[in-house]
């Protein structure tokens, strides 16, 4: 019963999930690991192997990436869910950042999985903190388009059922059940804009303006 109480309090939006087969984009981080557990263990476990498949991309950009691949593959086995992974090679095109090149490789893999595995959508672990960070980053560029619960890129339909959850809530959920995740050390690099917003700007604004700032930005972005 505790599982369902936590899920309700974190506002996991299952209603946006299509009825067919869904790929779960799992990097090994706390948000995507929580996504896998919440969608497959928080309700009836019957037929989860038919409905879900865990997708993972080893971008080969960090020494930890192969271990993260094994971690996610083992997680899928524990949950009784099929696993589809790839060891990719990220090569930047002219004028392309490393982050954008990795995203391009990731999207190509997802598109291939959609066709080969006949997926109706791919669920990601984006959460409320991601929405707030994206809102501030877009605001600097005079653009207010943010993260939506549903979107599409080519043949890929993305759904994001955790947008009503805070990052800290997802970590607390995993800790409560003794589950582990993998931390990407590059997320601490504040020379990267999103990391600077996450680790410096938002904490400063929460401390000096309003401790509920992330929730406010989440609500504002949903009206635009």
C-alpha positions in Angstrom: 0.0 0.0 0.0 2.9 2.4 0.7 3.9 2.3 -2.9 0.5 3.7 -4.0 0.6 6.5 -1.4 4.0 7.6 -2.7 2.9 7.4 -6.3 -0.2 9.6 -5.6 1.8 12.1 -3.6 4.3 12.5 -6.4 1.5 12.9 -9.1 2.7 10.3 -11.6 0.5 10.9 -14.6 -0.3 7.4 -15.9 -3.2 8.8 -18.0 -0.8 10.0 -20.7 0.5 6.5 -21.3 -0.8 4.9 -24.5 -2.4 1.4 -24.1 0.2 -0.3 -26.4 3.8 -1.1 -25.9 6.0 1.6 -24.2 9.8 2.0 -24.2 11.3 3.3 -21.0 14.4 5.5 -21.6 16.6 4.5 -18.7 20.1 6.1 -18.4 20.7 4.7 -14.9 20.2 8.0 -13.2 17.7 8.4 -10.3 14.9 9.9 -12.4 14.9 7.2 -15.1 15.4 4.4 -12.5 12.4 5.7 -10.5 10.4 5.9 -13.8 11.1 2.2 -14.4 10.1 1.2 -10.8 7.0 3.4 -10.6 5.6 2.3 -13.9 6.2 -1.4 -13.5 6.1 -2.1 -9.7 3.6 0.5 -8.6 0.6 -1.2 -10.1 -0.3 -4.7 -11.2 2.8 -6.5 -12.4 0.8 -8.7 -14.8 2.0 -8.4 -18.4 4.7 -5.8 -17.7 7.1 -7.8 -19.9 4.6 -7.4 -22.8 3.9 -3.8 -22.2 7.3 -2.3 -21.4 10.9 -2.5 -22.7 13.8 -0.7 -21.2 16.0 1.2 -23.6 19.5 2.3 -22.9 22.3 4.1 -24.9 25.9 3.8 -23.9 27.3 7.0 -25.5 30.9 5.9 -24.8 31.8 9.4 -23.6 32.7 8.5 -20.0 34.7 5.6 -18.4 31.7 4.7 -16.3 29.4 4.2 -19.3 29.9 0.5 -19.7 29.2 -0.1 -16.0 26.0 2.0 -16.4 25.0 -0.2 -19.3 25.4 -3.3 -17.2 23.6 -1.7 -14.3 20.5 -0.9 -16.5 20.6 -4.3 -18.1 20.6 -5.9 -14.7 17.8 -3.6 -13.6 15.6 -4.8 -16.5 16.3 -8.4 -15.6 15.2 -7.7 -12.0 12.0 -6.1 -13.1 11.3 -8.8 -15.6 11.3 -6.4 -18.5 13.0 -6.9 -21.9 16.1 -4.8 -22.4 17.3 -3.2 -25.6 20.6 -1.3 -25.5 23.3 -0.1 -27.8 27.0 0.9 -27.5 27.0 4.1 -29.7 29.8 6.2 -31.1 29.2 9.9 -30.8 30.8 12.0 -33.6 30.1 15.7 -33.6 28.9 17.3 -36.9 30.2 20.8 -37.8 28.9 23.4 -35.4 27.3 20.8 -33.1 27.9 20.6 -29.4 28.8 17.3 -27.8 25.4 17.3 -26.0 23.5 17.8 -29.2 25.5 15.1 -31.0 24.7 12.6 -28.2 21.0 13.6 -28.4 21.1 13.0 -32.2 22.6 9.5 -31.6 20.0 8.8 -28.9 17.1 9.8 -31.1 18.3 7.7 -33.9 18.4 4.7 -31.6 14.9 5.4 -30.2 13.5 5.8 -33.8 15.0 2.4 -34.7 13.4 0.9 -31.5 10.0 2.4 -32.3 10.0 0.6 -35.7 11.6 -2.7 -34.7 9.8 -3.2 -31.4 6.5 -1.6 -32.5 6.5 0.9 -29.7 3.6 3.3 -29.3 5.6 5.8 -27.2 8.8 6.2 -25.3 8.5 7.4 -21.6 11.3 9.5 -20.1 12.1 10.4 -16.6 11.9 14.2 -17.0 10.5 15.8 -13.8 9.4 19.1 -12.3 12.9 20.4 -11.7 13.8 19.8 -15.4 10.7 21.9 -16.3 11.9 24.8 -14.1 15.4 24.6 -15.4 14.3 24.6 -19.0 11.9 27.5 -18.4 14.7 29.7 -17.1 17.1 28.7 -19.9 14.5 29.4 -22.6 13.6 32.7 -20.9 17.1 33.9 -21.4 16.6 33.3 -25.2 13.3 35.1 -25.2 11.5 31.7 -25.8 9.1 30.1 -23.4 8.5 26.7 -25.0 9.2 24.2 -22.3 8.9 20.5 -21.6 5.5 19.0 -22.3 3.9 15.8 -21.1 3.6 14.7 -24.7 5.7 15.5 -27.8 6.9 14.0 -31.0 10.2 13.9 -32.9 9.7 12.2 -36.2 8.3 8.7 -35.6 9.0 9.0 -31.9 6.2 9.8 -29.5 7.5 10.9 -26.1 5.5 10.8 -22.9 6.7 12.2 -19.6 4.6 10.9 -16.7 6.9 12.3 -13.9 6.6 16.0 -14.6 4.5 16.4 -11.4 7.4 15.0 -9.3 10.4 16.7 -7.8 13.8 15.3 -8.3 14.3 14.9 -4.5 11.0 13.0 -4.2 12.2 10.5 -6.8 15.4 10.0 -4.9 13.6 9.6 -1.6 11.3 7.0 -3.3 14.3 4.9 -4.4 16.0 5.2 -1.0 12.9 4.1 0.8 13.0 0.8 -1.1 16.8 0.4 -0.9 17.3 0.9 -4.6 20.4 2.4 -6.2 21.1 4.5 -9.2 24.1 5.9 -11.1 25.3 9.5 -10.9 26.7 11.1 -14.1 29.7 13.1 -12.8 29.3 15.5 -15.8 26.1 16.7 -14.2 28.3 18.6 -11.7 30.1 20.5 -14.3 28.7 24.1 -13.9 30.4 25.2 -17.2 27.4 23.5 -18.8 24.4 25.9 -18.7 21.8 23.5 -17.4 24.1 22.4 -14.6 24.7 26.1 -13.7 21.0 26.7 -13.5 20.4 23.5 -11.5 23.2 23.9 -8.9 23.6 27.7 -8.6 20.8 29.8 -10.0 17.7 27.9 -8.8 19.1 27.3 -5.3 20.0 31.0 -5.0 16.5 32.0 -6.2 14.8 29.5 -3.8 16.9 30.9 -0.9 16.4 34.6 -1.7 13.0 34.7 -3.3 10.7 31.7 -2.6 11.5 28.2 -1.6 8.6 27.0 -3.8 10.1 28.6 -6.9 10.3 25.4 -8.8 6.6 24.6 -8.3 5.7 28.1 -9.4 7.8 27.9 -12.6 6.2 24.5 -13.3 2.7 25.9 -13.1 3.6 29.0 -15.1 5.2 26.9 -17.9 2.1 24.7 -18.1 0.0 27.8 -19.1 2.2 28.9 -21.9 
